[in-house]
């Protein structure tokens, strides 16, 4: 199959060289489509050194819609390992793609980064690239494009799962959809977790982009609609992270940052912030509903993990805090406890939390 010639390949190579020499040259969309439709798993590898370096070079300076260029690049990147991709796309190039207003450029960069989820050593390499991680988290939370946000959410969860130090999470066994933890996966080093949760700049960035206190206040902050999207994305990933490393999302290395965004003494972690102080429940009804759904997802996931005393203490404090001030949420939890569709583990957890001293 790989010996079958690709119609238009030489013409495309010539066209790419023209684009390098003269970036204002109009893209030949038909030629790109013709070649891309002929690509297969067997004929892509020899084309990578022929096409991808030129595509990468063009994307760095191309000022028009890069969708056609990005689409072919993503196709060619599929069989490449993370470290190989880094030889073709530098940190600066990835940051530039993440900062691009074009969603196709964002998706291209995320397609490279999500390759780090293939092994703990790759996520360790990514953790060293602070600027890339920072810009990845920014586009994850601030992009108005749903497809970019969804891809980033999935990529982040996958990377943190692979990077998780399994020696501290060995007893976890969650069977929630999309969250099966493979016990045979080699342990990660936790370096990406530490980059996010123990780097002040990045930790504060997440709080700043998600807090309703910062709606459009300073340059780079989000308007009300985008703030809601950022909050929803954070709430979507936290249940998955709670099963991976509950300790990481419920402790703090920067209490002053958390106090700035609403937490009080004795209240710790990104989980507490998201569950208690992040959402403007009175001013954003849709996010209030999203928050209630989040608690259902969180408790479902947690109910299938090892419920240690510190975990129960934290959950009990959290649930008591939100349920006493939110009648709608309290009724939702009550309905979950009585519902025949709730799992026995979830019902047992809710009963224990209700009886907790």
Buried (B, 14 or more C-beta within 10 A) or exposed (E): EEEEEBEBBEEBBEBBEEBBEEEEBEBBEEBBBBBBEBBEEEBBEEBBEBBBEBBBBBBBEBEEBBBBBBBBBBBBBEEBEBEEBBEBBEBEBBBBBBEBEBBBBBBBBBBBBBBBBBBBBBBBBBBEBBEBBBBBBBBBBBBEBEEBBBBBBBBBBBBBBBBBBBEBBEEBEBEBEEBEBEEEEEBBBBBBBBBBBBBEEBBBBBBBBBBBBBBEEEEEBBEEEBBBBBBBBBBBBBBBBBBBBBBBBBBBEBEEBBEBBBBEEEBBBBBBBBBBBBBBBEEBEEBBEBBBEBBBBBBBBBBBBEBEEEBBEBBBBBBEBBBEEBEEBBEBBEEBBEEEEBBEBBBBBBEBBBEEE
